[in-house]
Amino acid sequence: MKKTYNIEVDCANCANLMEDATKKTEGVASATVNFMTQKMIVEFEEGQDPKKVMKNVLKACKKVESDCEIEL
């Protein structure tokens, strides 16, 4: 399952770091963060609860940029 989220990210480099952090999160099959559109596309592994996984994604992204917001 793929879902698109609105994300606040301050620079392209941070977007790349958040994309890498998201890809490493358990339950995520793939992820793309687009700085220009302020969107995050996440594909979840089979059988994963997107809400639960996204809480962990948000934690990982806050390690990159502490004021990061993802519209869940």
C-alpha positions as CSV (number, residue, x, y, z in Angstrom):
1,M,0.0,0.0,0.0
2,K,1.3,3.5,-0.9
3,K,0.2,6.7,0.8
4,T,1.1,10.3,0.3
5,Y,1.7,12.7,3.2
6,N,2.2,16.4,3.5
7,I,5.6,17.2,5.1
8,E,7.3,20.3,6.3
9,V,11.0,20.2,5.4
10,D,13.4,23.2,5.3
11,C,15.9,22.2,2.7
12,A,16.6,19.6,0.0
13,N,19.5,18.0,2.0
14,C,17.2,17.5,5.0
15,A,14.6,15.9,2.6
16,N,17.2,13.4,1.4
17,L,18.2,12.6,5.0
18,M,14.6,12.1,6.0
19,E,14.0,9.9,3.0
20,D,17.0,7.7,4.0
21,A,15.7,7.6,7.7
22,T,12.2,6.6,6.4
23,K,13.5,3.8,4.2
24,K,15.3,2.4,7.3
25,T,12.1,2.4,9.4
26,E,10.6,-1.1,10.1
27,G,7.5,-1.6,8.0
28,V,8.5,0.7,5.1
29,A,9.1,-0.9,1.7
30,S,10.1,2.3,0.0
31,A,9.9,6.1,0.5
32,T,10.4,9.3,-1.4
33,V,10.5,12.8,0.0
34,N,10.1,15.7,-2.4
35,F,11.4,19.0,-1.1
36,M,9.8,21.1,-3.9
37,T,6.2,19.7,-3.4
38,Q,6.6,19.2,0.4
39,K,5.3,15.6,-0.1
40,M,6.4,12.2,1.3
41,I,5.3,9.0,-0.5
42,V,5.6,5.9,1.6
43,E,5.0,2.3,0.4
44,F,4.3,0.0,3.3
45,E,5.4,-3.6,3.6
46,E,2.6,-6.2,3.4
47,G,0.5,-6.5,6.6
48,Q,1.8,-3.3,8.2
49,D,-0.4,-0.8,10.0
50,P,0.4,2.6,8.3
51,K,-0.5,4.7,11.3
52,K,1.8,2.7,13.6
53,V,4.6,2.8,11.0
54,M,4.2,6.5,10.4
55,K,4.6,7.3,14.1
56,N,8.1,5.7,13.9
57,V,8.8,7.5,10.6
58,L,8.0,10.8,12.3
59,K,10.4,9.9,15.2
60,A,13.1,9.1,12.7
61,C,12.5,12.4,10.7
62,K,12.6,14.5,13.9
63,K,16.1,13.2,14.5
64,V,17.1,14.8,11.2
65,E,15.1,18.0,11.7
66,S,13.5,18.5,15.2
67,D,10.7,20.7,13.9
68,C,9.7,18.4,11.2
69,E,5.9,17.9,10.8
70,I,4.2,15.2,8.8
71,E,0.4,15.5,8.3
72,L,-0.7,12.0,9.4
